[in-house]
Structure formats: structure tokens, C-alpha cells
Amino acid sequence: MAAPLRFSSIRPGCWTFLSVSPHNQFEFTLFRTAACCNFSKSTYNYKYKYKLLCGKSESPHQGHVPLQQQLRHASRGVRDPENIGKGITGTNFDTMGTWNNMISMPLQMNESIRRGRIIPKISMDQIGLSSVLGRREYQEDRSIVKKLPYPGGGHDLLYFAVFDGHGGSHAADFAYTTLEDHVLFWLERGERDLGVVLRRAFVGVNNSFARRVCLGSLDKFASGTTATVCLLLNSTELVVAHVGDSRAALNRNGKVVRLTTDHAPDSGAEGRRVLACGGRVSTNSLGVPLVNGRLAMTRSIGDLEFKRYGVTAEPQVTHIEVKHYKDSFLFLTTDGVNFALSDQEVCDIISRCPSPQHAATFITDQALQFGSEDNSTVIVLPFGSWGKYRLLQSDNVQFSFGRLISKSTRW
């Protein structure tokens, strides 16, 4: 069989692949790069539908089937665009199995060949990032989106993170500037488990910060920071490491999937570790649980005076495979956003936006409007199904005067 050829598509914005069968007939499979349909699920539908569009009425099954029945069978590609055996309602698919609110992405060729399905390549200019001061006097949030060199080449490695400092921005600044160096150090030493790399990098950054403070910068002793750090390898392998109350979440099939948990003193294992190390857990007048009456989290980088009481820099690590045919985007937020908007509300708002940058800016503006008083930072990373579930989102974000009143400190 001849090698596949790629050329201009029947419809603008689509890819068309042609290959020659042993019977010297053209067979065709249509993919939109960002749609990332699975070969095994979609090839048959599109092959057969193309023959019908070309005026060929023969059935792929044995025996003769009337043309009307063939057309009804071909229309399944409209009602069931992913060939999953059931119709999908409320999804903005067009008649060729793509949808309108997509973004163009280049092809991750080597990974697509290895996995047997289309894998898009996430471009740096498609990632949305927004950070606002809010009602604070100082900006203590830090964020970074960067492509890291992978030892030996042949792989794409994206690094993106948010840091939310407290007690000053010293710890957040230190983690922001040095964490990627620790990641590269362990990669160059031959470690290929990204979870192990991030775990060692977090501990190494915390130890380096402690050495710097002990060598003369005692004014930074009370500084600490949350950290939510993601590594994305070849657009498919996602590893999230996390300490504190910053968050990372994924939109899968139109629903939010949390990839992190807030490290609060009142959560079971976290609180027990603090108590076992001689610390105490109490609540303030607003009902917020605190370690020794001061710190609102049980894991952080910095906060050196609390390390003896069980506040650790050891991150929680999550591994997940990105499935571009049903994952729309990943977002990272700091607590300035989390105070005002739930994860599902953030997910629904992003799904309505035309681009990741527009979404990130809209989220930080909305958090400020809903009464957030802290620094707010958002990173939005698009995946292959960006825009796919736009019409599935319910109108559960209440843009109302009543909600603004409930967030006001006057009531």
C-alpha cells in the first residue's frame, strides 16, 4: 500500500488523507488536526461517507443495500460524529465531524505515528495567561509558561506553573526563578519519571531557599508560597505536582476534573501529620483552619518556622494521559480566583470564550467583579477538543446583582 498523501481538504480547515488500496481504489480519512479523532473509531464512517458523497452507492457489507438506507447510515456521522454508538445532542458539530469554535494546531507527527491517532502540538502562543493585582497593595503571585529542552532531543516538554506567595514574595520569587533549573538538573542526570523529577525539584528548591535564609536573609524567614507545577511531554503525558491551595483542573467531556486537592489543616491525613509532629490545628473567627493559629496550609515551599510541625514541601503528584478527542483544556488558578468562582464555573466560562487568552483575562476580571480581594492568576492551556463542548455548558454562572451583594463586605 502506498504511503498516505496529505493535500488540501474538501472543506477549509480540515485535513484530507488519501491512500491507495490493493484494488487501486482511493480510500479517504478526514481529520481536523485539533479534533484528534481516534483512527479505530472514525476511519470506517468517513471512508464510507466519502464514497457516498462521490456518488458511489456500493455498501461495505456483503449484498446490495438500497441507496436510501445507505444515506441514513451515512447520516450517522452527523448524529454520532465520534462513532461511539449513540447520538450527541447540544454539540456544535458540522456535517463532516468537526465543530466551529476550534483553534488551529500543528501536528505532533512522531507522537501521532507512535500512538496511531492524531496528536496536536501545543504552541506557546496559544496558551492564555492573566494575572491581576486585585485589591492588594503588592503582587505576590508568580506564573510562568515555558518550553524546556529535553535531554537528547526528540521530545517536546512544556513547563507551566503558578506560585502564590504569602508573608512577602521572597519564596514565590525564589521558586519562580529556580524550580525549572532543578527540573533540568534531574532530567540531565537521566531521570525520566517526571513525577520523581518534580518531587525532587520541589524538595531541592525548599532546601535551597532554607540555606539562603540561614546564610543571612533572616527577613525572609516567614515567607512561603504555594506551587502548582505541570510538565507536559509530547502533548500527551501530563504530570502535576502541587503544594498549598492553588489548583489545576481539566475539562473532560464538558465536566471539570480536579487534578489537585487543597492542602488544608482540617483535611484528614494532612491534619494528622501536623498533630503527630507537635503542631496544633485551630480555626480563626471566620472558620478558616490554621496551623498553630497562623498558616492556612499544610504543604508549602518556604514557611521555614513551620517545617518542624509537619508543614512539608513534599508535593502531591498526579499523572494523567491527555485524551485530545475529549479533553478541551487545562487551567491553573490561585486562590484569588478560587475564592470567587467554583471549578465548574471557571470551566463553563472558559468553554464560552473564543481563545485561551480571552478566557484567562475574562476569569481574572470576573473574580475581581465577584469580590475577590487577593491577587488572581490564571493559566489556560488548550487541548484538541477546544470549543467542542461550548453548547453543553449550562447557564449556572450567576452574573447577577444578588451575587455581588452576597460577596460584599457590607452585608
C-alpha positions as CSV (number, residue, x, y, z in Angstrom):
1,M,0.0,0.0,0.0
2,A,1.3,3.4,-0.9
3,A,2.2,5.9,1.7
4,P,-0.6,8.3,2.7
5,L,-0.6,11.7,0.9
6,R,-1.8,14.9,2.5
7,F,-3.3,17.7,0.5
8,S,-5.9,20.4,0.5
9,S,-9.2,19.4,2.1
10,I,-12.7,19.3,0.8
11,R,-13.7,21.8,3.4
12,P,-11.5,24.7,4.6
13,G,-9.8,24.0,7.9
14,C,-9.7,20.2,7.5
15,W,-7.1,17.7,6.6
16,T,-7.7,15.0,4.0
17,F,-5.6,11.9,3.7
18,L,-5.6,9.7,0.6
19,S,-4.1,6.2,0.3
20,V,-4.2,3.6,-2.5
21,S,-5.7,0.2,-1.6
22,P,-4.6,-3.1,-3.2
23,H,-7.6,-2.8,-5.5
24,N,-6.3,0.6,-6.8
25,Q,-9.2,2.5,-5.2
26,F,-8.9,5.7,-3.3
27,E,-9.8,5.4,0.3
28,F,-10.1,8.5,2.4
29,T,-10.0,9.5,6.1
30,L,-10.8,13.0,7.1
31,F,-9.4,14.6,10.3
32,R,-9.3,18.0,11.6
33,T,-6.0,18.4,13.4
34,A,-7.4,19.7,16.7
35,A,-10.3,17.2,16.5
36,C,-8.0,14.3,17.2
37,C,-10.4,11.6,16.3
38,N,-9.4,8.0,17.0
39,F,-8.4,6.1,13.9
40,S,-10.2,3.0,15.0
41,K,-13.4,4.8,15.8
42,S,-13.7,7.2,12.9
43,T,-12.0,5.7,9.8
44,Y,-14.9,3.5,8.7
45,N,-17.5,6.2,9.0
46,Y,-15.6,8.7,6.9
47,K,-14.5,6.2,4.3
48,Y,-18.0,5.1,3.6
49,K,-19.4,8.6,3.7
50,Y,-16.9,9.8,1.2
51,K,-17.9,7.1,-1.3
52,L,-21.5,8.2,-0.9
53,L,-20.5,11.9,-1.5
54,C,-18.7,10.8,-4.6
55,G,-21.8,9.1,-5.9
56,K,-20.8,5.5,-5.2
57,S,-23.7,3.6,-3.7
58,E,-22.0,0.3,-3.0
59,S,-22.2,-1.0,0.6
60,P,-19.2,-2.0,2.6
61,H,-21.2,-5.0,3.7
62,Q,-21.9,-8.1,1.6
63,G,-25.0,-7.9,-0.6
64,H,-27.0,-5.0,-2.0
65,V,-28.4,-2.2,0.3
66,P,-30.8,0.4,-1.1
67,L,-29.4,3.9,-1.5
68,Q,-31.8,5.4,1.0
69,Q,-30.6,3.0,3.7
70,Q,-27.0,3.9,2.8
71,L,-27.7,7.6,3.1
72,R,-29.4,7.0,6.5
73,H,-26.3,5.0,7.6
74,A,-24.0,7.8,6.3
75,S,-26.0,10.4,8.3
76,R,-24.9,8.7,11.4
77,G,-21.7,10.6,11.0
78,V,-23.7,13.8,11.8
79,R,-25.7,12.4,14.7
80,D,-22.9,10.3,16.0
81,P,-19.7,12.2,15.0
82,E,-17.3,10.2,17.1
83,N,-18.9,6.8,16.1
84,I,-19.4,5.9,19.8
85,G,-22.8,4.2,19.2
86,K,-25.1,7.0,20.4
87,G,-26.0,10.4,19.3
88,I,-24.6,13.6,20.9
89,T,-27.0,16.5,21.5
90,G,-26.0,20.0,22.1
91,T,-22.6,19.7,20.5
92,N,-21.7,22.1,17.7
93,F,-20.5,19.6,15.1
94,D,-20.8,20.3,11.4
95,T,-21.6,17.7,8.9
96,M,-18.0,16.5,8.5
97,G,-17.4,15.7,12.1
98,T,-15.7,19.0,13.2
99,W,-17.0,22.0,15.1
100,N,-17.0,25.7,14.6
101,N,-15.2,27.1,17.6
102,M,-11.8,25.4,17.0
103,I,-8.3,26.7,17.0
104,S,-5.6,25.6,14.5
105,M,-2.8,23.4,16.0
106,P,0.2,21.9,14.2
107,L,0.6,18.2,14.2
108,Q,2.8,16.3,16.7
109,M,4.0,13.9,13.9
110,N,6.2,11.4,15.8
111,E,3.7,11.0,18.6
112,S,0.8,10.7,16.2
113,I,2.5,7.9,14.4
114,R,3.6,6.1,17.6
115,R,0.1,6.2,19.1
116,G,-1.9,5.7,15.9
117,R,-4.1,8.7,16.3
118,I,-3.8,12.5,15.7
119,I,-2.0,14.3,18.4
120,P,-1.9,18.1,18.2
121,K,1.2,20.1,19.2
122,I,0.5,22.8,21.8
123,S,2.0,26.1,20.7
124,M,3.3,28.6,23.2
125,D,1.3,31.5,21.6
126,Q,-1.9,29.6,22.1
127,I,-1.6,29.4,26.0
128,G,-3.6,32.0,27.9
129,L,-2.1,33.8,30.9
130,S,-3.5,36.6,33.1
131,S,-2.5,37.9,36.5
132,V,-4.1,40.9,38.3
133,L,-3.2,42.7,41.5
134,G,-6.8,42.8,42.7
135,R,-7.3,44.9,45.9
136,R,-3.9,44.1,47.4
137,E,-1.0,46.6,47.6
138,Y,1.6,44.1,46.4
139,Q,1.6,41.4,43.7
140,E,2.7,38.1,45.3
141,D,1.5,35.8,42.6
142,R,4.1,34.5,40.1
143,S,3.4,32.5,36.9
144,I,5.5,31.0,34.1
145,V,4.9,29.2,30.8
146,K,8.0,27.9,29.1
147,K,9.3,25.2,26.8
148,L,12.2,23.3,28.3
149,P,14.9,21.5,26.4
150,Y,14.6,17.7,26.7
151,P,18.0,15.9,27.0
152,G,18.7,14.0,23.8
153,G,16.1,15.9,21.9
154,G,13.2,14.3,20.0
155,H,10.6,15.3,22.6
156,D,8.6,18.5,23.4
157,L,8.4,19.4,27.1
158,L,6.2,22.3,28.3
159,Y,6.6,23.7,31.8
160,F,4.0,25.9,33.3
161,A,3.3,26.9,36.9
162,V,1.6,29.3,39.3
163,F,3.0,30.4,42.7
164,D,1.0,32.2,45.3
165,G,3.3,33.8,47.9
166,H,2.4,34.8,51.5
167,G,4.4,36.6,54.1
168,G,6.1,38.5,51.3
169,S,7.0,37.5,47.7
170,H,10.5,36.2,48.6
171,A,9.7,32.5,48.5
172,A,7.5,32.9,45.4
173,D,10.3,34.7,43.6
174,F,12.8,32.1,44.5
175,A,10.7,29.2,43.4
176,Y,9.7,31.1,40.2
177,T,13.4,31.6,39.2
178,T,15.0,28.3,40.3
179,L,12.4,25.5,40.1
180,E,13.0,24.9,36.3
181,D,16.7,24.7,36.9
182,H,16.1,21.8,39.4
183,V,13.8,20.1,36.9
184,L,16.5,20.3,34.2
185,F,19.2,19.1,36.6
186,W,17.4,15.8,37.3
187,L,16.5,15.3,33.6
188,E,20.1,15.7,32.6
189,R,21.1,13.1,35.2
190,G,19.0,10.6,33.4
191,E,15.8,10.6,35.4
192,R,12.8,10.1,33.0
193,D,10.0,9.7,35.5
194,L,8.6,13.2,35.5
195,G,6.8,12.6,38.8
196,V,10.1,11.8,40.5
197,V,11.7,14.8,38.8
198,L,9.1,17.2,40.2
199,R,9.2,15.7,43.6
200,R,12.9,16.1,43.9
201,A,12.8,19.6,42.4
202,F,10.3,20.8,45.0
203,V,12.3,19.5,47.9
204,G,15.5,20.9,46.4
205,V,14.0,24.3,45.9
206,N,12.8,24.4,49.5
207,N,16.2,23.3,50.8
208,S,18.0,25.9,48.7
209,F,15.7,28.6,50.0
210,A,16.3,27.5,53.6
211,R,20.1,27.7,53.0
212,R,19.8,31.2,51.6
213,V,17.7,32.4,54.5
214,C,20.1,30.8,57.1
215,L,23.1,32.5,55.5
216,G,21.9,36.0,56.3
217,S,18.4,36.7,54.8
218,L,16.5,36.2,58.1
219,D,13.9,38.8,57.0
220,K,12.7,36.2,54.6
221,F,12.2,33.5,57.3
222,A,8.4,33.9,57.4
223,S,7.9,33.9,53.6
224,G,6.3,31.0,51.9
225,T,4.5,30.1,48.7
226,T,2.1,27.6,47.2
227,A,3.2,25.9,43.9
228,T,1.2,24.2,41.2
229,V,3.6,23.0,38.5
230,C,2.8,21.0,35.4
231,L,5.0,19.2,32.9
232,L,3.5,18.2,29.5
233,L,5.5,15.7,27.4
234,N,4.7,15.4,23.7
235,S,1.3,16.9,24.3
236,T,0.1,13.6,25.9
237,E,1.8,12.9,29.2
238,L,0.7,15.4,31.9
239,V,2.3,15.4,35.3
240,V,1.1,17.8,38.0
241,A,2.9,18.5,41.3
242,H,1.3,20.6,43.9
243,V,1.6,22.1,47.4
244,G,-0.8,24.5,49.0
245,D,-4.2,25.7,47.8
246,S,-3.5,26.7,44.2
247,R,-5.4,24.5,41.8
248,A,-5.2,22.6,38.5
249,A,-8.2,21.2,36.8
250,L,-9.1,19.6,33.4
251,N,-12.2,19.9,31.2
252,R,-13.0,16.4,30.1
253,N,-16.3,15.7,28.2
254,G,-17.5,19.2,29.3
255,K,-17.1,18.5,33.0
256,V,-14.4,19.6,35.4
257,V,-11.9,17.1,36.7
258,R,-9.8,18.3,39.6
259,L,-6.1,17.3,39.5
260,T,-5.2,18.8,42.8
261,T,-6.6,18.9,46.4
262,D,-6.2,21.8,48.7
263,H,-3.8,21.1,51.5
264,A,-5.8,22.4,54.3
265,P,-5.2,21.6,58.0
266,D,-8.7,20.2,58.5
267,S,-8.3,17.5,55.9
268,G,-7.7,14.1,57.4
269,A,-4.2,12.9,56.6
270,E,-2.8,16.5,56.5
271,G,-4.1,17.4,59.9
272,R,-3.0,14.2,61.5
273,R,0.6,14.7,60.2
274,V,0.6,18.2,61.8
275,L,-0.7,16.9,65.1
276,A,1.8,14.0,65.1
277,C,4.7,16.5,64.7
278,G,3.6,18.5,67.7
279,G,1.7,21.2,65.9
280,R,-1.9,22.2,66.6
281,V,-4.9,23.0,64.3
282,S,-7.3,25.7,65.2
283,T,-9.8,27.9,63.4
284,N,-10.0,31.7,63.3
285,S,-13.1,33.8,63.7
286,L,-14.0,33.2,60.0
287,G,-13.8,29.4,60.4
288,V,-10.6,29.1,58.4
289,P,-8.4,26.2,59.8
290,L,-4.8,27.2,60.6
291,V,-1.6,25.5,61.6
292,N,-0.5,26.9,65.0
293,G,-3.1,29.7,64.5
294,R,-1.2,31.3,61.6
295,L,-0.7,29.2,58.4
296,A,-3.7,28.2,56.3
297,M,-2.0,25.2,54.5
298,T,0.0,22.1,55.5
299,R,2.3,22.0,52.4
300,S,4.3,24.8,51.0
301,I,7.7,25.9,49.8
302,G,9.3,28.1,52.5
303,D,7.4,28.8,55.8
304,L,10.6,27.5,57.5
305,E,9.3,28.1,61.0
306,F,6.5,25.6,60.4
307,K,8.6,22.8,58.9
308,R,9.2,21.2,62.4
309,Y,5.4,21.0,62.8
310,G,4.7,18.8,59.8
311,V,4.4,21.5,57.1
312,T,6.3,19.8,54.3
313,A,7.5,20.8,50.8
314,E,6.8,17.2,49.5
315,P,4.3,17.7,46.7
316,Q,1.3,15.7,45.8
317,V,1.9,14.3,42.3
318,T,-0.7,13.4,39.7
319,H,-0.1,11.6,36.4
320,I,-2.7,11.7,33.6
321,E,-2.8,11.0,29.9
322,V,-4.3,13.8,27.9
323,K,-7.0,12.5,25.6
324,H,-7.3,15.2,23.0
325,Y,-10.5,13.8,21.5
326,K,-12.4,14.6,24.7
327,D,-10.1,17.0,26.7
328,S,-10.8,20.7,26.0
329,F,-8.3,22.5,28.2
330,L,-6.4,22.6,31.4
331,F,-6.4,25.6,33.8
332,L,-4.4,26.6,36.8
333,T,-5.7,29.1,39.3
334,T,-4.6,30.8,42.5
335,D,-6.9,31.3,45.5
336,G,-7.8,34.8,44.4
337,V,-9.9,33.1,41.7
338,N,-10.9,30.1,43.8
339,F,-12.4,32.4,46.4
340,A,-14.9,33.9,44.0
341,L,-15.6,31.1,41.4
342,S,-16.0,27.4,41.7
343,D,-14.1,25.0,39.5
344,Q,-17.2,24.2,37.4
345,E,-17.9,27.9,36.9
346,V,-14.4,28.5,35.7
347,C,-14.7,25.6,33.4
348,D,-18.0,26.9,32.0
349,I,-16.7,30.4,31.5
350,I,-13.6,29.2,29.6
351,S,-15.7,27.0,27.4
352,R,-17.6,30.0,26.2
353,C,-14.5,32.0,25.2
354,P,-13.1,32.2,21.7
355,S,-9.4,31.8,22.7
356,P,-7.4,30.8,25.8
357,Q,-6.0,34.3,26.3
358,H,-9.5,35.8,26.2
359,A,-10.6,33.2,28.7
360,A,-7.7,33.9,31.1
361,T,-8.4,37.6,31.1
362,F,-12.1,37.1,31.5
363,I,-11.7,34.8,34.5
364,T,-9.5,37.3,36.4
365,D,-11.8,40.1,35.6
366,Q,-14.8,38.1,36.8
367,A,-13.1,37.1,40.1
368,L,-12.5,40.8,40.8
369,Q,-16.1,41.6,40.0
370,F,-17.3,38.9,42.3
371,G,-15.5,40.4,45.2
372,S,-12.1,38.7,45.3
373,E,-9.6,40.8,47.3
374,D,-6.5,38.7,46.6
375,N,-4.1,38.5,43.7
376,S,-5.6,36.4,40.9
377,T,-3.7,34.4,38.4
378,V,-5.0,32.0,35.6
379,I,-3.2,29.9,33.0
380,V,-5.4,28.3,30.3
381,L,-3.8,25.5,28.2
382,P,-5.9,24.4,25.2
383,F,-6.2,20.8,24.1
384,G,-7.5,19.1,21.0
385,S,-11.2,19.5,21.8
386,W,-11.1,23.2,22.5
387,G,-14.6,24.6,21.8
388,K,-16.1,21.2,21.4
389,Y,-18.4,21.4,24.4
390,R,-19.3,25.0,24.1
391,L,-23.1,24.4,23.8
392,L,-23.1,21.8,26.6
393,Q,-22.4,24.3,29.3
394,S,-25.4,25.2,31.4
395,D,-26.0,28.8,32.5
396,N,-25.0,28.2,36.1
397,V,-22.7,31.2,36.4
398,Q,-24.9,33.8,38.1
399,F,-23.9,37.2,36.6
400,S,-26.4,38.9,39.0
401,F,-26.5,41.8,41.3
402,G,-27.6,39.5,44.2
403,R,-24.3,37.6,43.9
404,L,-22.3,40.7,44.0
405,I,-24.2,41.8,47.2
406,S,-23.5,38.4,48.8
407,K,-19.8,38.9,48.2
408,S,-19.8,42.4,49.6
409,T,-18.2,43.1,53.0
410,R,-21.1,45.4,53.8
411,W,-23.6,42.5,54.3
